[in-house]
């Protein structure tokens, strides 16, 4: 899923939900399953950008 998310430039949840629906999961389960990984991956990305000095402090509130 990660490869296709990066390939199409879409969020992982949108690709994950589609794949889970195609596998036959109910809509509510397919929609909720990728969500717990969204916040930790966003935090991890923010930390990585900060560690590699990719964040300009004047633009961050």
N, C-alpha and C positions, 0 to 999 in steps of 0.2 A: 504494500500500500504506500509506503514512504516513497518508493521510486516514482510511482505514478503521480503522487501528490506534487513532487518536485518537478516532474516532467510537464504537468499541465499548469503548474503555478497555483494550485488550489490548496485550501486547507485540508489537513489530514482527515478531519471529521466529515467533510463532504464526500470524500472518496470512500472512507470507511463505512459510512452509512449506506452508500450505494451498494458496496460489495456485500455488506451484511444483509441487506434487503434481497439482493440477488441470490444469496444463499438460503433464503426462506425464513429469516427471522421476522417476528412481528415488528411493525413500524416503531413502536415505542422502545423496544429493546434495541433495535438497530440504531435509533437516534441517540439513545442514552449511553450506549457502550463506549464510543470513542471519547466521550466528554471528560472522564476522569484523567486522561492523559494530556488534555489541552493546557491546563494551568501549569503542571510541572514542566512541560516542554517549553512553554513560554518563559518561565522563570529561568530554566537552564539556558535558553538562548540569550536572555538578557544578561546573565552572568558571563557567558562566553564573550559576548560583544564588549562588555565592560572590561574583562580581563585582557582582551586584545586591543584596548584603547580605540574601539570603533564607535564610541558614544561621545558626542561633543557636549560637554557640560552646559554650555550656554543655551542649548535647545531643550534640555531636560528640566522640567519644573520642579 
